[in-house]
């Protein structure tokens, strides 16, 4: 979701404040006389990997296994990813990281600013948008694009082998297993596309936009969705068209962003329920204690149930 100018200014101010706090914290740490905790001489050092969003962090953990320590910065489904408030501990994690993975395409613009303010020669970064040829202005919800995770898996594994060649065979085996674990998602998409292509649906935001394209569904109200994603006011004509689609049941499903809703999107949700249109709630952040693969499959299953309609 893009950020309005007001949100961007507030976000930049928080980032600058966090950087200042980090500088103070680092100075205090340097003056401390406390000793670091003892580390077993037999324990191999783990690579510290940082992901901006927790679904990317989950993938990093799957690919690195016991050879890595992964930290995700955005972890709560009720947390607005665009208004993330960096802390001194965030800056320290980024300074010590060997690899940082973030979405790009203006989805997490606070992270490049933090990286620029904290130089670390040993640190590499992967911008997911660059892997799949996306840029600012494109739909930034890239983790719903079927091509994203295979591309990320290959890029992360290449880094891991460069940084830790001793465990090359394990990293390659983990990549093979990871790619195999994505097959059920591909199979589900193919099955739903075959059965429901062309079905009319709509959404409050284009969070599932890439999945909708893969399923070849007929998605309406694109301008409304874009306005909400960019935190701008939809036009009166676009609001009226959305309301008409719902009141006249021109669509079979409403896909609703339950994570970052506002008065306008809640109004559309109310209309959909009044018209007995199936609603699929989606979020931008992976719930805790579930893998990326299971999360995506659960949303595809919910969409399948909605497309199928009520029991006959």
N, C-alpha and C positions, 0 to 999 in steps of 0.2 A: 504494500500500500504506500503510495507516495505521501509526502508530508507537505502540509500547507506552509506558507512562508512563516506564519506565526509559530507553528510547531517546530519548524526548522530552527528559528532563532532561539527558541527556548531550549531545544536540544543542544545547540552549539554552546549556549551559556553553561548548561550542566556539564558538558564535556570539558570546557575550559576550567570550571571549578574543580572537577575531579582530577584534572592534571595537576592543578595547584596543590590539592590535598595530597596527591601522590608524592609530589616533590618534598613536601613537609614530612610525610611519613618515611620516605627513603632517607632523608637527612637524620631523622631521629633513630632509625634503624642503624645507620652507620655509626652513630655515637654510642650505641648500646654495647655493653661489655658481656652480654649473655652469649653463651656458647651454643652452636647449632646442635640439634639432636644427633646422636650417634647413628650411623648407618652401617649395616652389616657389610663387611668386605666381600661377602659372597653374593650379595644381591646385585644383579646387573642394573645399571641405570636405566630408567624408563624415559621414553621420549614424552615430553609434555606437549599435548595437542590441545588447542583451544578452538571451539566452534562458537560462532555468534548465536546460532539457533540450535535447539536441542535435537532436532531430527538429523542435522548434520553431525552433531556430537555422537548420536547413537551409531551412525554409520562409521565414524572414526573408531569407535570402540570395537565394533565388529571386525574391522579390517586390521586393527593393531593388536587386539587381544591383550595378553598379559605383558606385552612389551611396551605398552603406552599407558599414560595417565591422561584422561580426557576431561576437560572442563567445558561445560556449555554455559553461555551467558544468559540466554533467554530460555527459561525452563518452565514457566507457569502458563497454562492455557488461558488464564484471565489477565495475562500481562500484555499490554500493547507493545508490540515489538518496535514500533517507531518512536516510542517515548522512553526507551530504556535509559536509565540513569546510571552512568558509569560510576564506580567507586575506586578508591585507592587500591583495593585488592584486585579489581579488574585490571588496572594498569600494571600491577605487579605480575599478574598471570600472563598478560600479553608480553611483558618485557622478558619473561623467562621461557616463553613458548618456543618450540622448535618449528611448529607449524600452526598457522591460523587459517581457518576456513570460514568464509562468510558469503552471504548470498549475492550481494552486489545489485546492480540495476536499481539503485536508489532505495532499496528496501531497508538497509541498515547503514545509512550514511554516517552515523556516529562512529563506526568502527574504523574506517580509514583515517579519520581525524586522530583517533587515539593511537593508531599505529604510527602515524607521521610524527606524533609528539613523543614517542618512545622508541627510539632507534635501537635495533638489536641485530647485529650482523649475522648471528646464527639463525635468525628466524626467516622462514619462508611463508608464503601465503598463497592460498588458492581462492580465487574469486569464481564462484560457481557460474555466474552469468557469463563470464568469459569462456567457460568450458562449452557452453551450449549456444554461443553466438547471440546472447541477449544483451541489451543495453538499457540505459535510462529511457523511460517512456514506454518500454515493453511491459507486459504483465510480469510483475516481479515474483509471483508465487511459483518459483521454478521447481520446487520439490514435488509438485503435481505434474510436471512434465515427464513423460515416461523415459526420455533419453537422459535425464539429469543424473540419476544415481549410478548407472553404468559408467558414465563419463567421470563422475567424481570418484568412484571406486578405483578406476584405472589411474587417475592422477594421484590419489592418496597413496596407493601401493607403490607407484614410482618414487614418490618422496620417501616412503618408509625404507625402501631398498637402498636408496642413496644414503640415508642417514644411519642405517643399521644393516649393513650387508650380511652380517653374521646370521640373521634370521630370514634371509631372502626366501628360502623354501617355504617357511611358515607363512610369510606374507602372501606369496603366490597362491598357496593353498587356501588361505582365507579369502582372497579375491575370487577364486573359483567358486567357493561355497557361497559367497555373497551374491555373485551374479546368478547362481542357481536359485537362491532364495527369492529373487525378483520374478522368477518365471510364473508363479501363481498370480501375481498382479497382471502380467502380460496376458495370461490365459483368461482372467476375469474380464479384462478390458475387451478382448476379442469377442467373448461370448455376449457381453452386453451390447457391443456395437452391432453384432449380427442381429440381435433381437429387437433393439430399441432405436436404431439409427433413424434420425428424422423426427423423433418425438419432441414436441414443443415443451421447453422448460424456461425458467428465468431464475435470476439470482439478484441479491442485493449488492453483491460485489463479485468480481471475476476471480474469486479464490480458486475455484475448481475449473477455471477457464481452460487450462491445458488438457485436463481430463475430459471436459465437454467436447473439445475438438477431437480428441482421440476416439471418443464414443460416437462422434458424428451426430450429436444431438442438435436440435434447432433451438438456439439460445436467443431470447429476445431481450430488449431493454439494455443494450450494450452501453448507450450513452449515460443512462442512469447509473449503471454499475461503475463506469469510469469516473463519474463525478464523485460518487461516494468513496471510491478508492483513493481519489486525490484530495479528499476532504474539502470539496467544493459543493455548492448548492446545485442540485439538478434543476434543469429548466422546468417551467410550468408545463410545457408540452410533454416533456419526458415523464414527469410525475403523473400526468393525466393518462398517458399511454400505459404506464405500469399499472395504475389503478384499474383501467379498463380490462387489461389482460387478466387480472385477478378476479374482478367482479363477474366478468363474462366467462370465466373458466377457459380462457384461450390457451392456458398452459397446464401441464399435468403436474409439475413439481416446482416448488420454490426452494432454492438453495440459499440458506440464511447464515450469514456470518455471526455466530453467537458470541464471538470473542470481543469484537469491537463494534457494537451496535449503537445507534442513536435514535432520536425521536422519529426521523423519517423512515428508517429501516424497520423500526418496531411497528410503525403504522402499516407498512406493507405486510408484515408478518400477521398482523391482526386481520387484514383483509383476506389473506390467503386462508387463514383458519376459518373465517366466517364463510368462505366459499367452499370449504372442505377440500382444499388443494393440499396435497401431500407436501410436507416440509422436511427438508434434510438440513440439520444443523451441522455446520462445519467450523473448524477453528484453524488458526494460523500456526499454532504451537502444539507440538505433540504432547498428549497426556503422559503423565509419569508412569513408569513401570509397564511400558508397552513398546515394542520395537517399531521402527519405521515401517517395516513390511506389514506388521499386524495392524498398525494404524491406518495405512492406506487401504488395506483390504476391508477393514471395518467400515470405512466411508463408502467404498464401492458396494458393499453389501447393503448399507443403508439406502444408497441411491437405487440399487436394484429393487429393494422392497417398495420404495416410493414409486418407481416407474411401473411396477407391476400393478399398482392400485390396490384398493381394498379387496379382501377375499370375496369371491363370488358367492 
